[in-house]
Amino acid sequence: MTEPLKIGLIGTGRIGQVHAASIAALPGLALHWVCDPFLESAKSTAERFGGAQVTADPADVLSSGDVDAVIVASPTPTHVDLIDAAIDAGLPVLCEKPIDLDIERVDGLREKARRAATPISLGFNRRFDPHVAELRRRVGAGDIGGLEQLTITSRDPAPPPGEYVAVSGGIFRDMTIHDFDMARFFVPDIVEVTARGARQFSAEIAAEGDYDAAVVTLRGASGELVTITNSRHSAYGYDQRIEAFGDAGMLQVGNVGPTVVRSYGASSVEAQGPYHNFFLERYSDAYRLELVAFAAAIRGDEQTNPGFEDGRAALILADAAARSAAEGVSVEIDPNA
């Protein structure tokens, strides 16, 4: 029987907890180190998910010599340095998005990442959602003919607190960046970005100079059009839909709720409960399957996780969208740059 891969987890916040739970649930992985500057959080996470070694210093994990890979779930400003250190340690790394908020810092690591002998994966987990993966497979198989239009809807149940918005990099780099990666999953070569942001309901977000809603149009190199609709609030729950339209038909992925049960009565028919109220619930399978793919790459299989270049490309689109919304212009993109 193959020994479980020993994983070092850096960061035990919300996403770190998700990864810890996924590691514990997968037979091929073992949580071996847990790192967080708040040591008590590291200790409680280790105790909850298998009794791993704990530390407040990422260097302890990276230099330990007894981990097979690391997962970086710490705050965004730490990502570049930790990816860099993982490359130096010869360790595969799965890092949450974005690589950084500053494209210059990302580009400063780009050549080293290209030369890295071990896998570098970015946490765009939505590619692994079974419904999205099936949609992508069927589009690739030609079920709708040539892809002409892709429509992505992504709305959160409620806005994040102002202190988070202040350091998030703005809606395009924080929220829409997942949708930019999803757009590239279907249309890899984006050549133009047009974005409009709005301040419709949140004075707190407006005070930070950010938008609480946005609409983005992307143009692909072959003329494909992608529309992304975002809002920081949705009264009916986490709204996640995608539609692919082509010359031979259309494919859709609708919202996924906790149950498929519907009720029928005198006052309503086909009534159902609200959708998931949190992205961790909606994409729980995606986070788990993302780690399955990462583990396969660690063991030497082909890497199917999004990589460093995917993370960079999504940030370039986010930067272009921010400029487009601020200046009221369309921004051309060189997908080969």
NUTOR-831169 format. One line per field, with one value per residue (C-alpha): residue number from 1; residue in three letters; chain; x, z, y. Coordinates in steps of 0.05 Angstrom, whole numbers, plus 5000, padded with zeros to 4 digits. Layout:
NUTOR-831169
num <- c(NUM / ...);
residuo <- c(Ala / ...);
cadena <- c(A / ...);
X <- c(X / ...);
Z <- c(Z / ...);
Y <- c(Y / ...);
END
This chain:
NUTOR-831169
num <- c(1 / 2 / 3 / 4 / 5 / 6 / 7 / 8 / 9 / 10 / 11 / 12 / 13 / 14 / 15 / 16 / 17 / 18 / 19 / 20 / 21 / 22 / 23 / 24 / 25 / 26 / 27 / 28 / 29 / 30 / 31 / 32 / 33 / 34 / 35 / 36 / 37 / 38 / 39 / 40 / 41 / 42 / 43 / 44 / 45 / 46 / 47 / 48 / 49 / 50 / 51 / 52 / 53 / 54 / 55 / 56 / 57 / 58 / 59 / 60 / 61 / 62 / 63 / 64 / 65 / 66 / 67 / 68 / 69 / 70 / 71 / 72 / 73 / 74 / 75 / 76 / 77 / 78 / 79 / 80 / 81 / 82 / 83 / 84 / 85 / 86 / 87 / 88 / 89 / 90 / 91 / 92 / 93 / 94 / 95 / 96 / 97 / 98 / 99 / 100 / 101 / 102 / 103 / 104 / 105 / 106 / 107 / 108 / 109 / 110 / 111 / 112 / 113 / 114 / 115 / 116 / 117 / 118 / 119 / 120 / 121 / 122 / 123 / 124 / 125 / 126 / 127 / 128 / 129 / 130 / 131 / 132 / 133 / 134 / 135 / 136 / 137 / 138 / 139 / 140 / 141 / 142 / 143 / 144 / 145 / 146 / 147 / 148 / 149 / 150 / 151 / 152 / 153 / 154 / 155 / 156 / 157 / 158 / 159 / 160 / 161 / 162 / 163 / 164 / 165 / 166 / 167 / 168 / 169 / 170 / 171 / 172 / 173 / 174 / 175 / 176 / 177 / 178 / 179 / 180 / 181 / 182 / 183 / 184 / 185 / 186 / 187 / 188 / 189 / 190 / 191 / 192 / 193 / 194 / 195 / 196 / 197 / 198 / 199 / 200 / 201 / 202 / 203 / 204 / 205 / 206 / 207 / 208 / 209 / 210 / 211 / 212 / 213 / 214 / 215 / 216 / 217 / 218 / 219 / 220 / 221 / 222 / 223 / 224 / 225 / 226 / 227 / 228 / 229 / 230 / 231 / 232 / 233 / 234 / 235 / 236 / 237 / 238 / 239 / 240 / 241 / 242 / 243 / 244 / 245 / 246 / 247 / 248 / 249 / 250 / 251 / 252 / 253 / 254 / 255 / 256 / 257 / 258 / 259 / 260 / 261 / 262 / 263 / 264 / 265 / 266 / 267 / 268 / 269 / 270 / 271 / 272 / 273 / 274 / 275 / 276 / 277 / 278 / 279 / 280 / 281 / 282 / 283 / 284 / 285 / 286 / 287 / 288 / 289 / 290 / 291 / 292 / 293 / 294 / 295 / 296 / 297 / 298 / 299 / 300 / 301 / 302 / 303 / 304 / 305 / 306 / 307 / 308 / 309 / 310 / 311 / 312 / 313 / 314 / 315 / 316 / 317 / 318 / 319 / 320 / 321 / 322 / 323 / 324 / 325 / 326 / 327 / 328 / 329 / 330 / 331 / 332 / 333 / 334 / 335 / 336 / 337);
residuo <- c(Met / Thr / Glu / Pro / Leu / Lys / Ile / Gly / Leu / Ile / Gly / Thr / Gly / Arg / Ile / Gly / Gln / Val / His / Ala / Ala / Ser / Ile / Ala / Ala / Leu / Pro / Gly / Leu / Ala / Leu / His / Trp / Val / Cys / Asp / Pro / Phe / Leu / Glu / Ser / Ala / Lys / Ser / Thr / Ala / Glu / Arg / Phe / Gly / Gly / Ala / Gln / Val / Thr / Ala / Asp / Pro / Ala / Asp / Val / Leu / Ser / Ser / Gly / Asp / Val / Asp / Ala / Val / Ile / Val / Ala / Ser / Pro / Thr / Pro / Thr / His / Val / Asp / Leu / Ile / Asp / Ala / Ala / Ile / Asp / Ala / Gly / Leu / Pro / Val / Leu / Cys / Glu / Lys / Pro / Ile / Asp / Leu / Asp / Ile / Glu / Arg / Val / Asp / Gly / Leu / Arg / Glu / Lys / Ala / Arg / Arg / Ala / Ala / Thr / Pro / Ile / Ser / Leu / Gly / Phe / Asn / Arg / Arg / Phe / Asp / Pro / His / Val / Ala / Glu / Leu / Arg / Arg / Arg / Val / Gly / Ala / Gly / Asp / Ile / Gly / Gly / Leu / Glu / Gln / Leu / Thr / Ile / Thr / Ser / Arg / Asp / Pro / Ala / Pro / Pro / Pro / Gly / Glu / Tyr / Val / Ala / Val / Ser / Gly / Gly / Ile / Phe / Arg / Asp / Met / Thr / Ile / His / Asp / Phe / Asp / Met / Ala / Arg / Phe / Phe / Val / Pro / Asp / Ile / Val / Glu / Val / Thr / Ala / Arg / Gly / Ala / Arg / Gln / Phe / Ser / Ala / Glu / Ile / Ala / Ala / Glu / Gly / Asp / Tyr / Asp / Ala / Ala / Val / Val / Thr / Leu / Arg / Gly / Ala / Ser / Gly / Glu / Leu / Val / Thr / Ile / Thr / Asn / Ser / Arg / His / Ser / Ala / Tyr / Gly / Tyr / Asp / Gln / Arg / Ile / Glu / Ala / Phe / Gly / Asp / Ala / Gly / Met / Leu / Gln / Val / Gly / Asn / Val / Gly / Pro / Thr / Val / Val / Arg / Ser / Tyr / Gly / Ala / Ser / Ser / Val / Glu / Ala / Gln / Gly / Pro / Tyr / His / Asn / Phe / Phe / Leu / Glu / Arg / Tyr / Ser / Asp / Ala / Tyr / Arg / Leu / Glu / Leu / Val / Ala / Phe / Ala / Ala / Ala / Ile / Arg / Gly / Asp / Glu / Gln / Thr / Asn / Pro / Gly / Phe / Glu / Asp / Gly / Arg / Ala / Ala / Leu / Ile / Leu / Ala / Asp / Ala / Ala / Ala / Arg / Ser / Ala / Ala / Glu / Gly / Val / Ser / Val / Glu / Ile / Asp / Pro / Asn / Ala);
cadena <- c(A / A / A / A / A / A / A / A / A / A / A / A / A / A / A / A / A / A / A / A / A / A / A / A / A / A / A / A / A / A / A / A / A / A / A / A / A / A / A / A / A / A / A / A / A / A / A / A / A / A / A / A / A / A / A / A / A / A / A / A / A / A / A / A / A / A / A / A / A / A / A / A / A / A / A / A / A / A / A / A / A / A / A / A / A / A / A / A / A / A / A / A / A / A / A / A / A / A / A / A / A / A / A / A / A / A / A / A / A / A / A / A / A / A / A / A / A / A / A / A / A / A / A / A / A / A / A / A / A / A / A / A / A / A / A / A / A / A / A / A / A / A / A / A / A / A / A / A / A / A / A / A / A / A / A / A / A / A / A / A / A / A / A / A / A / A / A / A / A / A / A / A / A / A / A / A / A / A / A / A / A / A / A / A / A / A / A / A / A / A / A / A / A / A / A / A / A / A / A / A / A / A / A / A / A / A / A / A / A / A / A / A / A / A / A / A / A / A / A / A / A / A / A / A / A / A / A / A / A / A / A / A / A / A / A / A / A / A / A / A / A / A / A / A / A / A / A / A / A / A / A / A / A / A / A / A / A / A / A / A / A / A / A / A / A / A / A / A / A / A / A / A / A / A / A / A / A / A / A / A / A / A / A / A / A / A / A / A / A / A / A / A / A / A / A / A / A / A / A / A / A / A / A / A / A / A / A / A / A / A / A / A / A / A / A / A / A / A / A / A / A / A / A / A / A / A / A / A / A / A / A / A / A / A / A / A / A);
X <- c(5000 / 5027 / 5045 / 5003 / 5035 / 5057 / 5027 / 5049 / 4993 / 5012 / 4954 / 4894 / 4842 / 4778 / 4810 / 4863 / 4808 / 4777 / 4843 / 4856 / 4789 / 4800 / 4869 / 4839 / 4784 / 4829 / 4864 / 4926 / 4943 / 4964 / 4967 / 5039 / 5055 / 5010 / 5036 / 5004 / 5033 / 4975 / 5003 / 4939 / 4902 / 4955 / 4950 / 4874 / 4875 / 4928 / 4888 / 4824 / 4853 / 4903 / 4955 / 5006 / 5068 / 5057 / 5098 / 5090 / 5146 / 5137 / 5213 / 5205 / 5158 / 5198 / 5264 / 5238 / 5255 / 5194 / 5139 / 5123 / 5087 / 5059 / 4992 / 4995 / 4931 / 4961 / 4945 / 4958 / 5020 / 5057 / 5043 / 5102 / 5154 / 5125 / 5122 / 5193 / 5215 / 5178 / 5214 / 5281 / 5262 / 5243 / 5172 / 5108 / 5063 / 4989 / 4977 / 4910 / 4893 / 4917 / 4992 / 4997 / 4959 / 5020 / 5035 / 5107 / 5119 / 5087 / 5131 / 5192 / 5181 / 5157 / 5222 / 5240 / 5170 / 5179 / 5244 / 5217 / 5227 / 5165 / 5091 / 5064 / 4989 / 4940 / 4876 / 4825 / 4784 / 4721 / 4752 / 4744 / 4670 / 4638 / 4584 / 4633 / 4681 / 4624 / 4604 / 4676 / 4682 / 4619 / 4639 / 4706 / 4672 / 4633 / 4564 / 4544 / 4587 / 4634 / 4631 / 4606 / 4582 / 4598 / 4557 / 4582 / 4540 / 4572 / 4538 / 4555 / 4501 / 4529 / 4588 / 4652 / 4669 / 4701 / 4768 / 4772 / 4753 / 4808 / 4863 / 4829 / 4854 / 4783 / 4726 / 4762 / 4824 / 4787 / 4720 / 4720 / 4789 / 4755 / 4709 / 4768 / 4801 / 4735 / 4730 / 4801 / 4782 / 4735 / 4768 / 4843 / 4863 / 4828 / 4847 / 4801 / 4770 / 4713 / 4688 / 4639 / 4634 / 4577 / 4566 / 4494 / 4482 / 4543 / 4567 / 4622 / 4650 / 4643 / 4683 / 4741 / 4736 / 4712 / 4651 / 4596 / 4574 / 4607 / 4595 / 4654 / 4656 / 4715 / 4731 / 4769 / 4820 / 4770 / 4713 / 4682 / 4646 / 4646 / 4600 / 4613 / 4561 / 4581 / 4546 / 4568 / 4498 / 4443 / 4380 / 4368 / 4437 / 4502 / 4486 / 4533 / 4512 / 4546 / 4519 / 4556 / 4522 / 4545 / 4520 / 4492 / 4460 / 4470 / 4493 / 4478 / 4499 / 4448 / 4452 / 4465 / 4425 / 4430 / 4372 / 4335 / 4268 / 4212 / 4145 / 4077 / 4017 / 3959 / 4003 / 4063 / 4089 / 4160 / 4182 / 4250 / 4295 / 4347 / 4413 / 4478 / 4495 / 4571 / 4622 / 4653 / 4588 / 4576 / 4647 / 4663 / 4671 / 4715 / 4763 / 4769 / 4779 / 4830 / 4872 / 4863 / 4893 / 4949 / 4967 / 4969 / 5018 / 5062 / 5066 / 5089 / 5026 / 5009 / 4991 / 4918 / 4913 / 4918 / 4990 / 5031 / 5017 / 4942 / 4947 / 4986 / 4937 / 4878 / 4912 / 4927 / 4853 / 4835 / 4883 / 4854 / 4783 / 4801 / 4831 / 4772 / 4722 / 4762 / 4775 / 4714 / 4755 / 4765 / 4834 / 4870 / 4907 / 4964 / 4951 / 5022 / 5057);
Z <- c(5000 / 4981 / 5041 / 5049 / 5025 / 5083 / 5075 / 5109 / 5117 / 5123 / 5147 / 5189 / 5172 / 5136 / 5074 / 5116 / 5155 / 5089 / 5065 / 5133 / 5130 / 5058 / 5075 / 5134 / 5090 / 5034 / 5046 / 5005 / 5046 / 5117 / 5153 / 5180 / 5196 / 5213 / 5213 / 5235 / 5269 / 5318 / 5348 / 5386 / 5320 / 5292 / 5354 / 5352 / 5277 / 5287 / 5344 / 5304 / 5242 / 5265 / 5313 / 5265 / 5287 / 5297 / 5289 / 5281 / 5230 / 5157 / 5153 / 5203 / 5154 / 5092 / 5122 / 5161 / 5108 / 5126 / 5083 / 5012 / 4994 / 5024 / 5019 / 5026 / 5055 / 5089 / 5072 / 5001 / 5018 / 5039 / 4976 / 4932 / 4986 / 5006 / 4935 / 4925 / 4989 / 4969 / 4902 / 4938 / 4984 / 4924 / 4949 / 4908 / 4929 / 4923 / 4936 / 4944 / 4896 / 4880 / 4875 / 4895 / 4884 / 4848 / 4779 / 4785 / 4845 / 4807 / 4747 / 4792 / 4808 / 4739 / 4709 / 4773 / 4773 / 4701 / 4718 / 4781 / 4783 / 4826 / 4813 / 4829 / 4833 / 4843 / 4883 / 4828 / 4855 / 4814 / 4754 / 4795 / 4811 / 4780 / 4746 / 4716 / 4696 / 4659 / 4624 / 4602 / 4578 / 4536 / 4506 / 4488 / 4457 / 4411 / 4440 / 4426 / 4364 / 4366 / 4431 / 4416 / 4483 / 4555 / 4611 / 4683 / 4742 / 4810 / 4869 / 4943 / 4996 / 5034 / 5027 / 5066 / 5123 / 5106 / 5138 / 5090 / 5029 / 5048 / 5037 / 4985 / 4923 / 4902 / 4873 / 4808 / 4842 / 4901 / 4874 / 4798 / 4794 / 4803 / 4744 / 4702 / 4712 / 4696 / 4632 / 4613 / 4628 / 4568 / 4527 / 4542 / 4498 / 4521 / 4479 / 4506 / 4573 / 4584 / 4655 / 4691 / 4766 / 4808 / 4879 / 4887 / 4960 / 5006 / 5035 / 5070 / 5005 / 4971 / 5027 / 5008 / 4936 / 4913 / 4876 / 4904 / 4835 / 4767 / 4697 / 4653 / 4579 / 4552 / 4479 / 4459 / 4403 / 4360 / 4372 / 4432 / 4481 / 4556 / 4603 / 4678 / 4726 / 4799 / 4861 / 4933 / 4956 / 4938 / 4979 / 4958 / 4974 / 4937 / 4863 / 4818 / 4747 / 4680 / 4609 / 4546 / 4479 / 4411 / 4340 / 4355 / 4423 / 4495 / 4560 / 4630 / 4701 / 4749 / 4823 / 4869 / 4933 / 4996 / 4971 / 4907 / 4943 / 4919 / 4951 / 4918 / 4952 / 4946 / 4953 / 4911 / 4866 / 4853 / 4916 / 4945 / 5000 / 4991 / 4957 / 4995 / 5036 / 5032 / 4978 / 5023 / 5021 / 4947 / 4927 / 4980 / 4927 / 4885 / 4943 / 4955 / 4881 / 4874 / 4927 / 4892 / 4829 / 4868 / 4901 / 4833 / 4808 / 4870 / 4854 / 4784 / 4742 / 4693 / 4729 / 4718 / 4770 / 4746 / 4750 / 4762 / 4691 / 4702 / 4766 / 4730 / 4671 / 4718 / 4754 / 4687 / 4670 / 4739 / 4731 / 4662 / 4689 / 4745 / 4694 / 4647 / 4702 / 4727 / 4659 / 4620 / 4565 / 4536 / 4550 / 4499 / 4525 / 4494 / 4515 / 4496 / 4538);
Y <- c(5000 / 5069 / 5112 / 5176 / 5239 / 5284 / 5353 / 5417 / 5468 / 5542 / 5584 / 5560 / 5612 / 5597 / 5566 / 5532 / 5496 / 5472 / 5444 / 5411 / 5377 / 5354 / 5326 / 5287 / 5259 / 5234 / 5167 / 5186 / 5248 / 5262 / 5328 / 5327 / 5400 / 5459 / 5530 / 5595 / 5657 / 5648 / 5585 / 5568 / 5565 / 5518 / 5474 / 5469 / 5453 / 5399 / 5368 / 5369 / 5337 / 5286 / 5311 / 5343 / 5380 / 5454 / 5518 / 5592 / 5597 / 5572 / 5560 / 5502 / 5467 / 5482 / 5460 / 5400 / 5349 / 5307 / 5337 / 5318 / 5383 / 5447 / 5482 / 5558 / 5585 / 5646 / 5719 / 5742 / 5786 / 5722 / 5681 / 5702 / 5692 / 5624 / 5599 / 5622 / 5586 / 5522 / 5522 / 5529 / 5471 / 5428 / 5421 / 5419 / 5476 / 5490 / 5564 / 5600 / 5655 / 5707 / 5699 / 5772 / 5837 / 5867 / 5839 / 5864 / 5819 / 5761 / 5774 / 5777 / 5703 / 5682 / 5656 / 5618 / 5587 / 5566 / 5530 / 5497 / 5422 / 5410 / 5427 / 5496 / 5497 / 5555 / 5547 / 5560 / 5502 / 5516 / 5480 / 5416 / 5426 / 5363 / 5404 / 5454 / 5398 / 5362 / 5426 / 5438 / 5366 / 5371 / 5438 / 5408 / 5348 / 5394 / 5382 / 5455 / 5463 / 5522 / 5562 / 5632 / 5660 / 5643 / 5674 / 5670 / 5694 / 5699 / 5734 / 5729 / 5724 / 5784 / 5832 / 5822 / 5871 / 5937 / 5918 / 5859 / 5901 / 5950 / 5898 / 5854 / 5889 / 5906 / 5865 / 5847 / 5819 / 5788 / 5762 / 5766 / 5733 / 5665 / 5682 / 5705 / 5637 / 5603 / 5644 / 5622 / 5550 / 5554 / 5610 / 5609 / 5668 / 5732 / 5793 / 5848 / 5868 / 5917 / 5926 / 5970 / 5974 / 6003 / 6026 / 6005 / 5988 / 5987 / 6053 / 6014 / 5986 / 6053 / 6085 / 6040 / 6063 / 5995 / 5970 / 5925 / 5902 / 5893 / 5869 / 5848 / 5831 / 5792 / 5779 / 5717 / 5711 / 5673 / 5722 / 5688 / 5734 / 5722 / 5760 / 5760 / 5788 / 5799 / 5826 / 5828 / 5810 / 5761 / 5755 / 5682 / 5654 / 5639 / 5650 / 5610 / 5596 / 5586 / 5580 / 5560 / 5577 / 5554 / 5546 / 5476 / 5487 / 5509 / 5479 / 5505 / 5494 / 5521 / 5536 / 5477 / 5474 / 5431 / 5388 / 5373 / 5364 / 5410 / 5423 / 5432 / 5462 / 5510 / 5572 / 5550 / 5496 / 5472 / 5509 / 5493 / 5517 / 5572 / 5559 / 5548 / 5609 / 5603 / 5585 / 5532 / 5493 / 5502 / 5482 / 5429 / 5375 / 5421 / 5433 / 5358 / 5341 / 5397 / 5362 / 5295 / 5325 / 5359 / 5292 / 5259 / 5312 / 5303 / 5229 / 5244 / 5245 / 5301 / 5365 / 5383 / 5438 / 5510 / 5532 / 5595 / 5621 / 5613 / 5653 / 5707 / 5709 / 5717 / 5775 / 5809 / 5806 / 5832 / 5891 / 5905 / 5903 / 5952 / 6000 / 5992 / 6007 / 6067 / 6098 / 6077 / 6045 / 5975 / 5946 / 5902 / 5841 / 5802 / 5730 / 5711 / 5764);
END
